[in-house]
Amino acid sequence: MGSGYMGGGIAQVLALSGRDVVLSDVDAAKAEAARVRLLDEARRFVDSGLFDPGSVEILEQRLRAADSIESAVADVDYVTEAVFEDRTVKADALRRISRAARADTVIGSNTSAIPIAELAESVERPERFLGVHWMNPAPFVPAIELIPTSHTSADAIAGVEAMLVEAGKTPARVADSPGFVANRLQFALYKEAVRIVDEGLATPSQIDTVVSNAFGFRLALFGPFAIGDMAGLDVYAASYGSLAAEYGERLAAPETLTATVEAGNLGIKSGRGFLDIPSEDVPALLAYRDAAYRRLSVLRRELGAAPGLEAAAQKEAAQKEAAEKEEAGQ
């Protein structure tokens, strides 16, 4: 349910994996308009090499629009709720879905941050309900967070997980908490980035340049714990010392990191860190890292600068220079 940008992308992925998909929205006309839009988009994606040849034909066969939410979910195995990120709207949608669907229909909510246990209160038979958080844009980002509640059945989790793997995605089971894992980390970074701008230490474009070409570059291939173990946790602990001296407890070393370093676990240099990477695999891991970074660098050069961002950075720099001149003149 919900055939907008996210819901439509999810529908494309599942249909292209060989499943029949029914689109529903506030009314039949909007659902049909979404079906047409998704087919038109797929044609553009095929032309640009983003979708495989034949994708449009598959979607034409697999996608259909329903007259109503109730008719869409009446006889299906799985429902994705992908309506607007609003508690009231989602609760209403989930009530309608769970009343109209079969008792064994599994229901997944594509919420970005709302606790799944809270949403489960609106679902009849909550054992068939879980969070299934897709990332934007759905057709191209691999990761999907699976968030069960204490009521979610093991069969429901396993079934959704298998479906996503068949669709070429990388599901990860995470605990139910506001923001889950992805958005808790993403929004923590964003808040600190805005804070740096507010403090006048760097402009938005400068921050984006640093992130996308430094640790963000590495994050395209490795998670924070793998990166930390390769860099050396003693280095991390020492760096936190410098940060804490300036910013206080907000950026002090986490207690678990301090304890890990004090125990002599510094990452791959000592044989163990947060991850227990076998010592015999370390040379191959580092070789993989270097080769992957090299290939990513080549890919980025081939792609070139992202349209619009360079112009935005130049405008930002000009505005900053003008402001500095004006301030100096005063």
C-alpha positions in Angstrom: 0.0 0.0 0.0 1.4 3.4 -1.0 2.6 3.7 -4.6 4.7 6.8 -4.4 8.5 7.1 -4.8 9.4 4.5 -2.2 6.4 2.2 -2.6 6.8 2.2 -6.4 10.5 1.4 -6.2 9.7 -1.5 -3.9 7.1 -2.7 -6.3 9.5 -2.7 -9.2 12.1 -4.7 -7.2 9.7 -7.4 -6.1 8.0 -7.6 -9.6 11.4 -7.9 -11.3 12.3 -10.8 -8.9 9.4 -12.8 -10.4 6.5 -11.9 -8.1 3.1 -10.6 -9.0 2.6 -7.2 -7.4 -0.6 -5.3 -6.8 -0.4 -1.5 -6.4 -2.8 0.4 -4.2 -3.2 4.0 -3.1 -5.8 6.4 -1.9 -8.0 5.6 -5.0 -7.9 3.5 -8.2 -6.9 6.4 -10.4 -3.8 7.1 -8.4 -2.8 3.5 -8.3 -3.2 3.2 -12.1 -1.2 6.4 -12.6 1.5 4.9 -10.4 1.6 1.8 -12.6 2.0 3.8 -15.7 4.7 6.0 -14.1 6.6 2.9 -13.0 6.5 1.5 -16.5 7.7 4.8 -18.1 10.4 5.0 -15.5 11.5 1.4 -16.2 11.8 2.3 -19.9 14.1 5.1 -19.1 16.1 2.9 -16.7 16.5 0.3 -19.5 17.7 2.9 -22.0 20.3 4.2 -19.5 21.5 0.7 -18.5 20.1 0.9 -15.0 17.6 -2.0 -15.6 18.3 -5.1 -17.6 16.7 -5.5 -21.1 13.3 -7.1 -20.8 12.5 -5.4 -17.5 9.6 -3.4 -18.9 8.0 -6.5 -20.3 8.3 -8.2 -16.9 6.8 -5.2 -15.1 3.9 -5.1 -17.6 3.1 -8.7 -16.8 3.7 -8.5 -13.0 2.3 -5.1 -12.0 -1.4 -4.3 -11.7 -3.3 -1.5 -10.0 -6.1 -2.3 -7.5 -9.4 -0.5 -7.1 -8.9 -0.1 -3.3 -6.6 -1.0 -0.5 -9.0 -3.8 0.6 -9.1 -5.4 -2.9 -5.3 -5.1 -3.2 -4.6 -7.1 0.0 -7.5 -9.5 -0.1 -5.6 -12.6 -1.3 -1.9 -11.9 -1.2 1.0 -13.5 0.8 2.8 -10.2 1.7 1.9 -6.6 2.0 4.3 -3.6 2.1 2.9 -0.6 3.8 4.7 2.4 2.4 2.5 5.4 3.1 3.6 8.8 4.3 5.9 8.8 7.4 3.2 9.9 9.8 2.1 7.9 12.8 -1.6 8.5 12.3 -1.6 7.8 8.6 0.4 4.6 9.1 -1.8 3.4 11.9 -4.9 3.9 9.8 -3.4 2.1 6.8 -2.3 -0.8 8.9 -5.7 -1.2 10.5 -7.3 -1.3 7.0 -4.7 -3.8 5.7 -4.8 -6.2 8.6 -8.7 -6.3 8.6 -8.9 -7.0 4.9 -5.9 -9.4 4.4 -5.9 -13.1 5.0 -5.0 -14.2 8.5 -1.7 -15.6 7.3 -0.7 -12.6 5.2 2.6 -11.1 6.4 2.7 -7.3 6.7 5.8 -5.2 6.5 6.0 -1.5 7.4 8.5 0.7 5.5 8.9 3.2 8.3 12.1 5.2 8.6 12.1 5.7 12.4 8.8 4.9 14.1 9.1 2.1 16.6 7.6 -1.1 15.1 6.1 -2.2 18.4 4.1 1.1 18.4 2.8 0.4 14.9 2.0 -3.2 15.8 -0.7 -2.0 18.1 -2.8 -1.2 14.9 -2.3 -4.6 13.4 -4.6 -7.6 14.0 -2.6 -10.7 14.6 0.7 -8.8 15.2 2.7 -12.1 14.9 2.6 -11.6 11.1 3.9 -8.0 11.3 7.4 -6.5 11.2 9.4 -3.5 10.1 10.9 -3.8 6.6 12.9 -0.6 6.1 14.0 -0.1 2.5 16.6 2.5 1.6 16.2 5.2 -1.0 16.3 4.6 -4.0 14.8 1.2 -3.4 15.8 -0.4 -6.8 19.5 0.4 -6.3 20.4 0.3 -2.6 21.1 -3.2 -1.4 20.5 -2.9 2.4 17.1 -3.5 4.0 16.5 -3.5 7.8 14.3 -6.2 9.2 12.8 -5.1 12.5 10.7 -7.7 14.3 8.8 -7.1 17.6 8.5 -9.5 20.5 5.3 -10.8 18.8 6.7 -11.4 15.3 6.8 -15.1 14.4 10.0 -16.7 13.3 8.3 -17.9 10.1 7.3 -14.3 9.2 10.8 -13.0 9.6 12.4 -15.9 7.7 9.9 -15.6 4.9 10.5 -11.9 4.3 14.2 -12.4 4.6 14.2 -15.2 1.9 12.0 -13.0 -0.4 14.4 -10.1 -0.2 17.5 -12.3 -0.8 15.8 -13.7 -3.9 15.2 -10.1 -5.0 19.0 -9.4 -4.8 18.8 -7.4 -1.6 20.9 -7.6 1.6 18.6 -7.9 4.6 19.9 -7.3 8.1 17.9 -8.1 11.3 18.1 -5.3 13.8 16.4 -4.4 17.1 13.3 -2.3 17.4 14.3 1.2 18.5 13.6 4.7 17.1 15.6 5.1 13.8 16.8 1.5 14.0 20.4 1.3 12.9 20.7 3.1 9.6 18.9 6.3 10.5 20.2 6.5 14.0 23.7 6.7 12.6 22.8 8.8 9.5 21.0 11.4 11.5 23.7 11.5 14.2 26.2 12.4 11.4 23.8 15.0 9.9 23.3 16.7 13.3 27.1 17.0 13.8 27.5 18.3 10.3 24.9 21.0 10.8 26.6 21.9 14.1 30.0 22.4 12.3 28.2 24.7 9.9 26.6 26.6 12.7 30.0 27.0 14.4 31.4 28.5 11.2 34.1 25.9 10.8 33.1 24.7 7.3 30.5 25.2 4.7 28.0 22.5 3.7 29.8 21.9 0.4 33.2 21.7 2.2 31.8 19.1 4.6 30.3 17.1 1.8 33.7 17.1 0.0 35.5 15.9 3.1 32.9 13.2 4.0 32.5 11.8 0.4 36.2 11.7 -0.2 37.4 10.5 3.3 35.6 8.2 5.7 32.4 8.2 3.5 34.5 6.9 0.7 35.6 4.0 2.9 32.0 3.4 4.1 31.0 2.5 0.6 32.9 -0.8 1.2 33.2 -1.4 5.0 31.3 -0.7 8.1 32.6 1.4 11.0 33.9 -1.5 13.0 35.9 -3.0 10.2 37.4 0.4 9.4 38.2 0.9 13.1 39.9 -2.5 13.5 42.0 -1.9 10.3 43.0 1.6 11.4 43.8 0.7 15.0 41.6 1.2 18.0 44.5 2.8 20.0 44.5 5.5 17.3 40.8 6.0 17.8 41.0 6.2 21.6 43.8 8.8 21.3 41.8 10.9 18.8 38.8 10.8 21.2 41.1 12.3 23.8 41.7 15.3 21.6 38.0 15.7 20.7 36.9 15.4 24.4 39.5 18.1 25.4 37.7 20.5 23.1 34.1 19.3 23.0 33.7 17.6 26.3 31.7 14.4 27.1 29.7 14.7 23.9 32.7 13.4 21.9 34.6 11.5 24.6 35.7 7.9 23.9 32.9 5.3 24.4 33.6 3.3 27.5 33.5 0.0 25.5 36.3 1.4 23.2 38.4 2.4 26.2 38.0 -1.0 27.8 38.8 -2.8 24.6 42.0 -0.8 24.1 43.0 -1.3 27.8 42.6 -5.0 27.3 45.2 -4.9 24.5 42.7 -5.5 21.7 43.7 -2.8 19.2 42.3 -4.4 16.0 44.1 -6.4 13.4 47.5 -5.1 14.6 47.0 -7.0 17.9 45.0 -9.9 16.5 41.6 -8.7 17.8 39.4 -5.7 18.1 35.7 -5.3 18.0 35.7 -7.9 15.3 37.5 -11.2 15.6 39.2 -11.4 12.2 41.4 -14.5 11.8 45.1 -13.5 11.6 45.6 -15.6 8.6 43.0 -13.6 6.7 44.5 -10.2 7.5 46.8 -10.0 4.5 44.0 -10.9 2.1 41.7 -8.4 3.8 44.2 -5.5 3.4 44.8 -6.5 -0.2 41.1 -6.5 -0.9 40.7 -3.1 0.8 43.4 -1.5 -1.3 42.1 -3.1 -4.6 38.5 -2.1 -3.7 39.5 1.5 -2.9 41.5 1.7 -6.1 38.5 0.5 -8.2 36.2 2.8 -6.4 38.5 5.8 -7.2 38.6 4.8 -10.9 34.8 4.5 -10.9 34.4 7.9 -9.4 36.7 9.5 -12.0 34.8 7.8 -14.7 31.5 9.1 -13.4 32.8 12.6 -12.9 31.3 15.3 -10.7 27.6 15.0 -9.7 25.5 17.5 -11.7 24.7 20.6 -9.8 26.9 20.1 -6.8 30.0 21.8 -8.3 27.9 24.8 -9.2 26.4 24.9 -5.7 29.9 24.8 -4.2 31.1 27.7 -6.4 28.1 29.8 -5.4 28.6 29.0 -1.8 32.3 30.0 -2.0 31.4 33.3 -3.7 28.8 34.1 -1.1 31.3 33.3 1.7 34.0 35.5 0.0 31.5 38.4 -0.4 30.5 38.1 3.3 34.2 38.1 4.4 34.9 41.2 2.3 31.9 43.0 3.7 32.9 42.1 7.3 36.5 43.3 6.6 35.2 46.6 5.2 33.2 47.2 8.4 
